Amino acid sequence: QVQLAESGGGSVQAGGSLRLSCAASEATYSTYAMGWFRQAPGNEREAVAAIDNWGNTRYADSVKGRFTISQDIDKNTVYLDMNSLKPEDTAMYYCAIVDGIAATWRLTFESFRRDVNAWGQGRLVTVSS
């Protein structure tokens, strides 16, 4: 089964920037979708951003224009660049993968959440006001 290794995150003041990285093990299919969920204390886990191997992306409305998801396919790595961070972005961020997708599969947060088959350990992002 694919393994995910996350790095990055940390603490920053409001308005600052952080980057998260998520590297998948070599045991991945050539077609996949990867992305990030986050969970703040007392809240449900929510999808933040996702990307598939064809470069299609999805963003939560709350992060559009501030967060950018990108990938290095050769390194099996996905990045989340977070700019203009707000205190409400404070959460544990989890990398996730849908490893092996059919050509008919379409990237939505619903399909991504439904079909996730591996999770990262989580990285804490703290934004102070």
GIPE-V613211 format. One record per residue. N is the residue number from 0. OMEGA is omega in whole degrees, 0 to 359 (* if undefined). Layout:
N,OMEGA + N,OMEGA
This chain:
0,181 + 1,177 + 2,181 + 3,178 + 4,182 + 5,173 + 6,180 + 7,184 + 8,180 + 9,183 + 10,181 + 11,175 + 12,179 + 13,183 + 14,181 + 15,184 + 16,175 + 17,176 + 18,172 + 19,176 + 20,179 + 21,180 + 22,176 + 23,178 + 24,182 + 25,183 + 26,178 + 27,172 + 28,181 + 29,177 + 30,186 + 31,168 + 32,178 + 33,179 + 34,186 + 35,168 + 36,172 + 37,180 + 38,175 + 39,180 + 40,179 + 41,181 + 42,174 + 43,177 + 44,182 + 45,177 + 46,182 + 47,182 + 48,179 + 49,179 + 50,175 + 51,186 + 52,176 + 53,178 + 54,174 + 55,182 + 56,174 + 57,178 + 58,170 + 59,181 + 60,185 + 61,183 + 62,180 + 63,180 + 64,180 + 65,181 + 66,176 + 67,176 + 68,180 + 69,183 + 70,170 + 71,187 + 72,181 + 73,180 + 74,183 + 75,186 + 76,176 + 77,181 + 78,172 + 79,175 + 80,185 + 81,180 + 82,180 + 83,184 + 84,181 + 85,177 + 86,180 + 87,173 + 88,180 + 89,183 + 90,166 + 91,181 + 92,183 + 93,173 + 94,181 + 95,179 + 96,164 + 97,188 + 98,182 + 99,180 + 100,180 + 101,179 + 102,181 + 103,181 + 104,181 + 105,183 + 106,167 + 107,177 + 108,179 + 109,181 + 110,180 + 111,181 + 112,183 + 113,192 + 114,178 + 115,178 + 116,171 + 117,181 + 118,170 + 119,184 + 120,181 + 121,176 + 122,182 + 123,173 + 124,181 + 125,180 + 126,181 + 127,182 + 128,*
